[in-house]
Amino acid sequence: MRTKTLVGPLVAALLLAACSTGEPDSATVSKGTVAIDVHAWVGYEAQAAVLAYLLKHELGYAVKTRKAAEAQSWKDFESGKVDVIVENWGHNDLKKEFIEEKKVALSAGLTGNKGVIGWYVPEWMAKKYPDITDYRNLNKYAHLFRTPKTGNAGQILDGDPSFVTNDETLVKNLNLNYKVVYSGSEEALIKAAQSATRNRTPLLMYFYEPQWLFTKVRLVKVALPPYAVGCDEVPAKVACDYPPYLLDKLVSRRFAETGGPAYELVRNFSWTNDDQNTVASDMINEKMTAEQAAERWVAENKIVWKDWIPR
């Protein structure tokens, strides 16, 4: 995935179109280039791929993508390197800085996805130890989750350290005999869940929905102290579950003001967890490229996306 953007004055747009390597559908001249950052989970990549496919093949834009950490994308709204973040999970601190204070970005509406973050165990563990899904009983089972990295403590396996997580604080504030270990990626979490299910090995892991893995592996969510509005306002004092996330799209203010139909498409985009999981599953389980999976979903779901296209 790559970088670079410019959707602005007509002359600049035409110049960019002339030198762009992205080809819109048929022989039409590109209307400009839209820069979309791709974050480190496959559901995000699936959503970015569908949006990019429609921008190119329905509206005639070129699209530039690059892999980036979430925090870097927010910073690059200001520098002009990114136009669109297609799936944002909360980040109220960054919204305050870049939307409210610096005024270089804004929300482009909800994605339609319902986001869930939490702790999960394989279904076989929930059946064998029925009370393990209550956080108050986790210390009783800590010995099951010990690893060479955690010593006498149990392991909670997290993903990329840049993902939204309160887990280290939760362990401390809930007095749990556990240690957070970062696997480094979504892929590593998925492999751990598959292995724990296949081999019936204990696993307590950070995970989230929407995620295609739930169509292949049965996981059960651990009940943490219920979320209440404001319980996570002070990061060092968090002792509650993650909030439900209504995921949204973010754009640079410049893109919102000058992006024309491209911005309208981003703003109109809204689909379901099942839609996203379908594309993501094709990428992983059918070994399709992101573009191939997007093309397949677009071909089969015109009734969903036809109203996203600006008239």
C-alpha positions as CSV (number, residue, x, y, z in Angstrom):
1,M,0.0,0.0,0.0
2,R,1.3,3.4,-1.0
3,T,1.0,7.1,-0.2
4,K,0.4,10.5,-1.8
5,T,-2.7,12.6,-2.4
6,L,-4.2,15.6,-4.1
7,V,-7.9,16.4,-4.7
8,G,-8.0,20.1,-5.2
9,P,-8.1,22.6,-8.0
10,L,-9.0,21.4,-11.5
11,V,-5.5,21.9,-13.0
12,A,-3.7,20.1,-10.2
13,A,-6.2,17.2,-10.4
14,L,-5.7,16.8,-14.2
15,L,-2.0,16.9,-13.8
16,L,-2.2,14.2,-11.2
17,A,-4.5,12.1,-13.3
18,A,-2.1,12.3,-16.2
19,C,0.8,10.9,-14.2
20,S,-1.2,8.5,-12.0
21,T,-0.6,4.7,-12.4
22,G,-4.1,4.0,-11.1
23,E,-6.5,3.3,-14.0
24,P,-10.2,4.1,-13.7
25,D,-12.8,1.9,-15.4
26,S,-12.7,2.0,-19.2
27,A,-10.9,4.8,-20.9
28,T,-12.2,7.7,-18.9
29,V,-9.7,10.3,-17.6
30,S,-9.3,10.2,-13.8
31,K,-11.0,13.0,-11.9
32,G,-8.2,13.2,-9.4
33,T,-6.5,11.0,-6.8
34,V,-7.9,9.9,-3.4
35,A,-5.5,8.8,-0.7
36,I,-6.7,6.1,1.6
37,D,-4.7,4.8,4.5
38,V,-4.9,1.1,5.4
39,H,-4.7,0.1,9.0
40,A,-3.5,-3.3,10.4
41,W,-6.6,-5.5,10.4
42,V,-8.2,-7.3,7.5
43,G,-11.7,-5.9,8.1
44,Y,-10.3,-2.5,7.6
45,E,-8.5,-3.6,4.4
46,A,-11.7,-5.1,3.1
47,Q,-13.6,-1.9,3.6
48,A,-10.9,0.2,2.0
49,A,-10.8,-2.2,-1.0
50,V,-14.5,-1.9,-1.6
51,L,-14.4,1.9,-1.3
52,A,-11.4,2.1,-3.6
53,Y,-13.0,-0.2,-6.2
54,L,-16.1,2.0,-6.4
55,L,-14.1,5.2,-6.5
56,K,-12.2,3.9,-9.5
57,H,-14.8,1.9,-11.4
58,E,-18.0,3.9,-10.7
59,L,-16.7,7.4,-10.3
60,G,-13.4,7.4,-12.3
61,Y,-11.0,8.5,-9.6
62,A,-7.5,7.1,-9.1
63,V,-6.8,5.8,-5.6
64,K,-3.5,5.7,-3.7
65,T,-3.3,3.5,-0.6
66,R,-0.6,3.0,2.0
67,K,-0.2,1.0,5.1
68,A,0.0,3.2,8.2
69,A,-0.4,3.2,11.9
70,E,-3.5,4.8,13.2
71,A,-1.7,7.7,15.0
72,Q,0.3,8.5,11.8
73,S,-2.8,8.7,9.7
74,W,-4.3,11.3,12.0
75,K,-1.1,13.4,11.9
76,D,-1.1,13.2,8.1
77,F,-4.5,14.8,7.8
78,E,-2.6,17.9,8.7
79,S,0.3,17.4,6.3
80,G,-2.0,16.4,3.4
81,K,-0.7,12.9,2.9
82,V,-4.1,11.2,3.6
83,D,-7.7,12.0,2.6
84,V,-9.6,9.1,4.2
85,I,-9.5,6.7,7.2
86,V,-12.3,4.3,6.4
87,E,-12.8,2.7,9.9
88,N,-12.2,4.5,13.1
89,W,-12.5,2.9,16.6
90,G,-13.1,5.7,19.1
91,H,-9.9,7.7,19.6
92,N,-11.6,10.5,21.4
93,D,-8.3,12.1,22.3
94,L,-7.3,12.2,18.6
95,K,-10.7,13.6,17.6
96,K,-10.3,16.4,20.1
97,E,-6.8,17.3,18.8
98,F,-7.3,17.0,15.1
99,I,-11.1,17.7,14.7
100,E,-11.9,20.1,17.5
101,E,-8.6,21.9,18.1
102,K,-6.6,21.8,14.8
103,K,-9.7,21.5,12.6
104,V,-7.8,19.6,10.0
105,A,-10.2,16.5,10.0
106,L,-13.8,15.7,10.4
107,S,-16.1,12.7,10.7
108,A,-17.8,11.5,7.5
109,G,-20.5,9.5,9.2
110,L,-20.9,6.0,10.5
111,T,-19.7,2.9,8.6
112,G,-22.7,0.9,9.6
113,N,-20.6,-1.6,11.5
114,K,-21.1,-2.4,15.2
115,G,-17.7,-2.6,16.9
116,V,-17.0,-4.8,19.9
117,I,-13.7,-5.1,21.8
118,G,-13.2,-7.5,24.7
119,W,-11.6,-10.6,26.1
120,Y,-12.4,-14.0,24.6
121,V,-11.7,-17.7,25.3
122,P,-12.3,-20.7,23.0
123,E,-15.8,-22.1,23.3
124,W,-14.4,-25.4,24.6
125,M,-13.0,-23.7,27.6
126,A,-16.3,-22.0,28.4
127,K,-18.0,-25.4,28.3
128,K,-15.3,-27.1,30.4
129,Y,-15.1,-24.3,32.9
130,P,-18.5,-22.6,32.9
131,D,-17.6,-19.8,35.3
132,I,-14.4,-18.8,33.5
133,T,-16.3,-16.2,31.5
134,D,-16.8,-14.0,34.6
135,Y,-13.7,-11.9,35.2
136,R,-14.1,-12.4,39.0
137,N,-13.1,-16.1,38.5
138,L,-10.1,-15.5,36.2
139,N,-7.5,-15.6,39.0
140,K,-8.7,-19.2,39.8
141,Y,-7.7,-20.2,36.3
142,A,-4.6,-18.1,35.9
143,H,-2.4,-21.3,36.1
144,L,-4.0,-22.5,32.9
145,F,-2.7,-19.5,30.9
146,R,0.9,-19.4,32.2
147,T,3.6,-19.1,29.5
148,P,7.4,-18.7,29.6
149,K,6.8,-14.9,29.1
150,T,4.5,-14.5,32.1
151,G,6.0,-16.7,34.8
152,N,3.5,-17.4,37.6
153,A,0.9,-15.1,36.0
154,G,-1.6,-16.0,33.3
155,Q,-1.2,-14.6,29.8
156,I,-3.7,-12.2,28.1
157,L,-2.7,-12.2,24.4
158,D,-3.1,-8.8,22.7
159,G,-2.5,-7.9,19.1
160,D,-0.6,-4.9,17.7
161,P,0.4,-2.5,20.5
162,S,-1.1,0.3,18.5
163,F,-4.6,-1.2,18.7
164,V,-7.2,0.4,21.0
165,T,-6.6,-1.4,24.3
166,N,-7.0,-0.9,28.1
167,D,-5.8,-4.3,29.0
168,E,-2.7,-3.5,31.1
169,T,-4.8,-1.0,33.1
170,L,-7.6,-3.5,33.5
171,V,-5.3,-6.2,34.8
172,K,-3.9,-3.8,37.4
173,N,-7.2,-2.2,38.5
174,L,-9.1,-5.5,38.6
175,N,-6.3,-7.1,40.6
176,L,-5.9,-9.9,38.2
177,N,-2.9,-12.3,38.3
178,Y,-2.2,-11.8,34.6
179,K,0.3,-10.2,32.2
180,V,-0.5,-8.7,28.8
181,V,1.7,-10.1,26.0
182,Y,1.5,-8.5,22.6
183,S,1.5,-10.9,19.7
184,G,2.3,-8.1,17.3
185,S,-0.5,-8.4,14.8
186,E,-4.1,-9.4,14.0
187,E,-2.8,-12.4,12.1
188,A,-1.0,-13.7,15.2
189,L,-4.2,-13.4,17.2
190,I,-6.1,-15.4,14.6
191,K,-3.5,-18.1,14.4
192,A,-3.6,-18.4,18.2
193,A,-7.4,-18.7,18.3
194,Q,-7.3,-21.3,15.5
195,S,-4.6,-23.3,17.3
196,A,-6.3,-23.1,20.7
197,T,-9.5,-24.4,19.2
198,R,-7.9,-27.1,17.1
199,N,-5.6,-28.4,19.8
200,R,-7.7,-27.5,22.9
201,T,-5.0,-25.4,24.4
202,P,-5.9,-22.6,26.9
203,L,-6.1,-19.1,25.5
204,L,-7.3,-15.8,26.9
205,M,-7.1,-13.2,24.2
206,Y,-8.0,-9.6,23.3
207,F,-10.2,-9.6,20.2
208,Y,-12.9,-7.7,18.4
209,E,-15.9,-7.8,16.0
210,P,-16.6,-7.5,13.1
211,Q,-14.1,-10.2,12.2
212,W,-14.3,-13.0,9.7
213,L,-12.8,-15.5,12.2
214,F,-16.2,-15.7,14.0
215,T,-17.6,-17.5,10.9
216,K,-14.9,-20.2,11.4
217,V,-14.0,-20.4,15.1
218,R,-16.3,-20.3,18.1
219,L,-15.1,-17.8,20.8
220,V,-16.9,-16.8,24.0
221,K,-16.6,-13.3,25.4
222,V,-15.5,-12.8,29.0
223,A,-17.8,-10.6,31.1
224,L,-15.8,-7.6,32.5
225,P,-17.4,-5.0,34.8
226,P,-20.2,-3.4,32.7
227,Y,-19.3,-0.3,30.7
228,A,-21.0,2.9,31.9
229,V,-20.6,6.3,30.2
230,G,-17.5,8.0,31.6
231,C,-15.9,4.9,33.2
232,D,-13.0,5.0,30.7
233,E,-12.4,8.8,30.7
234,V,-9.3,8.6,32.9
235,P,-7.0,6.0,31.3
236,A,-5.2,5.1,34.4
237,K,-8.4,4.4,36.3
238,V,-10.2,2.2,33.7
239,A,-11.8,-0.8,35.4
240,C,-14.8,-1.5,33.1
241,D,-15.4,-3.2,29.8
242,Y,-14.9,-1.6,26.5
243,P,-17.7,0.6,25.2
244,P,-19.8,-0.5,22.2
245,Y,-18.3,1.2,19.2
246,L,-20.3,2.8,16.4
247,L,-17.5,3.0,13.9
248,D,-17.1,6.0,11.8
249,K,-15.2,7.3,8.7
250,L,-12.8,10.2,8.9
251,V,-11.6,12.6,6.2
252,S,-9.3,15.6,6.0
253,R,-11.1,18.9,6.0
254,R,-9.6,19.7,2.6
255,F,-11.0,16.5,1.1
256,A,-14.4,17.3,2.5
257,E,-14.3,20.7,1.0
258,T,-12.8,19.9,-2.4
259,G,-13.4,16.1,-2.9
260,G,-16.7,16.4,-4.7
261,P,-18.3,13.1,-5.7
262,A,-15.4,11.2,-4.1
263,Y,-16.2,12.7,-0.7
264,E,-19.9,12.1,-1.2
265,L,-19.3,8.4,-1.8
266,V,-17.2,8.1,1.3
267,R,-19.9,9.9,3.3
268,N,-22.7,7.7,1.9
269,F,-20.8,4.4,2.4
270,S,-22.6,2.2,5.0
271,W,-22.6,-1.6,5.3
272,T,-22.9,-4.3,7.9
273,N,-20.6,-6.6,9.9
274,D,-21.7,-9.4,7.7
275,D,-20.8,-7.4,4.5
276,Q,-17.3,-6.7,5.9
277,N,-16.8,-10.3,7.1
278,T,-17.7,-11.6,3.6
279,V,-15.0,-9.6,1.9
280,A,-12.5,-10.3,4.6
281,S,-13.2,-14.0,4.5
282,D,-12.7,-14.1,0.8
283,M,-9.3,-12.4,1.2
284,I,-8.1,-14.9,3.8
285,N,-9.9,-18.1,3.2
286,E,-10.3,-17.9,-0.6
287,K,-6.8,-16.4,-1.1
288,M,-8.2,-13.5,-3.1
289,T,-6.4,-10.2,-3.3
290,A,-8.3,-7.3,-1.6
291,E,-9.3,-6.0,-5.1
292,Q,-10.6,-9.3,-6.2
293,A,-12.6,-9.7,-3.1
294,A,-14.0,-6.2,-3.4
295,E,-14.9,-6.8,-7.1
296,R,-16.8,-10.0,-6.1
297,W,-18.7,-8.2,-3.4
298,V,-19.6,-5.3,-5.6
299,A,-20.8,-7.6,-8.4
300,E,-23.1,-9.5,-5.9
301,N,-24.4,-6.5,-3.9
302,K,-25.4,-3.7,-6.2
303,I,-28.6,-3.3,-4.2
304,V,-26.4,-2.3,-1.2
305,W,-24.0,0.1,-2.8
306,K,-26.1,1.6,-5.7
307,D,-27.4,4.4,-3.4
308,W,-23.9,5.3,-2.3
309,I,-23.1,6.6,-5.7
310,P,-23.6,10.4,-6.0
311,R,-26.3,11.3,-8.6
